[in-house]
Amino acid sequence: MEAECRDTGGVWEALRPLCAQVMSVPQEAVVPQARLVADLGADSLDITELEAASEELFGVTLRGTDKSAVATVGDVAELIVRLRAGTPDAHSTVAR
């Protein structure tokens, strides 16, 4: 996987297999609208593992972000894109 993704598409291409691996689901189940907990069965350990792996893969820091608005895989991808772009509100609008 290419860690130097520059756009949402690149982030998505790297995030999809990562989510599938962390949550032990088929990659086909990982779609932007899939809810992390309700659809993919993520528990708190999965979420923590996904955060750590995403930080390493994408070079962002998710600690200190408000993850209350992040519920879907697409939300995670959008957050990563905002953090990589240095968007000022990225740290205040993230949720689980």
C-alpha positions as CSV (number, residue, x, y, z in Angstrom):
1,M,0.0,0.0,0.0
2,E,1.2,3.5,-0.8
3,A,1.4,5.6,2.3
4,E,1.9,8.8,0.3
5,C,-1.8,9.1,-0.8
6,R,-2.6,12.6,-1.7
7,D,-6.4,12.5,-2.3
8,T,-9.5,10.8,-0.9
9,G,-9.2,8.1,-3.6
10,G,-5.7,7.3,-2.5
11,V,-6.6,7.3,1.1
12,W,-9.6,5.0,0.3
13,E,-7.4,2.5,-1.6
14,A,-5.1,2.2,1.4
15,L,-7.8,2.3,4.1
16,R,-10.1,-0.3,2.7
17,P,-7.8,-3.3,3.0
18,L,-6.6,-2.0,6.4
19,C,-10.2,-1.9,7.7
20,A,-10.8,-5.4,6.4
21,Q,-7.7,-6.8,8.1
22,V,-8.3,-5.0,11.4
23,M,-12.0,-6.0,11.6
24,S,-11.6,-9.4,10.1
25,V,-14.2,-8.8,7.4
26,P,-14.1,-9.3,3.6
27,Q,-12.7,-6.3,1.7
28,E,-16.0,-6.2,-0.3
29,A,-17.8,-5.4,3.0
30,V,-15.7,-2.3,3.5
31,V,-17.6,0.4,1.6
32,P,-17.7,4.2,2.4
33,Q,-21.2,4.0,4.0
34,A,-20.4,0.9,6.1
35,R,-20.7,1.8,9.8
36,L,-17.7,0.7,11.8
37,V,-19.6,-0.8,14.7
38,A,-23.1,-1.7,13.4
39,D,-22.1,-3.0,10.0
40,L,-18.5,-4.2,10.4
41,G,-18.7,-5.3,14.0
42,A,-15.9,-3.2,15.3
43,D,-15.4,-3.2,19.0
44,S,-13.3,-0.7,21.1
45,L,-10.1,-2.7,20.5
46,D,-10.7,-2.7,16.7
47,I,-11.2,1.0,16.8
48,T,-8.0,1.5,18.8
49,E,-6.1,-0.8,16.4
50,L,-7.5,1.0,13.4
51,E,-6.5,4.4,14.8
52,A,-2.9,3.3,15.5
53,A,-2.5,1.6,12.1
54,S,-4.0,4.7,10.3
55,E,-1.6,7.0,12.2
56,E,1.3,4.9,11.1
57,L,0.2,4.4,7.5
58,F,-1.0,7.9,6.7
59,G,1.3,9.9,9.0
60,V,-1.4,11.7,10.9
61,T,-2.2,12.0,14.6
62,L,-5.7,11.0,15.5
63,R,-5.2,11.5,19.3
64,G,-6.8,14.7,20.4
65,T,-9.4,14.6,17.7
66,D,-13.1,14.6,18.5
67,K,-14.2,11.2,17.1
68,S,-17.9,11.6,18.0
69,A,-18.8,12.4,14.3
70,V,-16.9,9.5,12.8
71,A,-19.3,6.5,12.3
72,T,-18.5,5.1,8.8
73,V,-15.5,4.1,6.9
74,G,-16.1,7.1,4.7
75,D,-16.0,9.3,7.7
76,V,-12.6,7.9,8.6
77,A,-11.2,8.5,5.1
78,E,-12.5,12.1,5.1
79,L,-10.9,12.7,8.5
80,I,-7.6,11.4,7.3
81,V,-7.7,13.6,4.2
82,R,-8.5,16.7,6.3
83,L,-5.7,15.9,8.8
84,R,-3.2,15.4,6.0
85,A,-4.3,18.6,4.3
86,G,-3.9,20.5,7.6
87,T,-7.5,21.7,7.7
88,P,-7.9,23.7,10.8
89,D,-11.2,22.2,11.9
90,A,-10.0,18.6,11.4
91,H,-9.3,18.2,15.1
92,S,-12.7,19.4,16.2
93,T,-15.1,17.4,13.9
94,V,-14.1,13.7,14.1
95,A,-16.4,11.1,15.6
96,R,-16.9,7.3,16.0
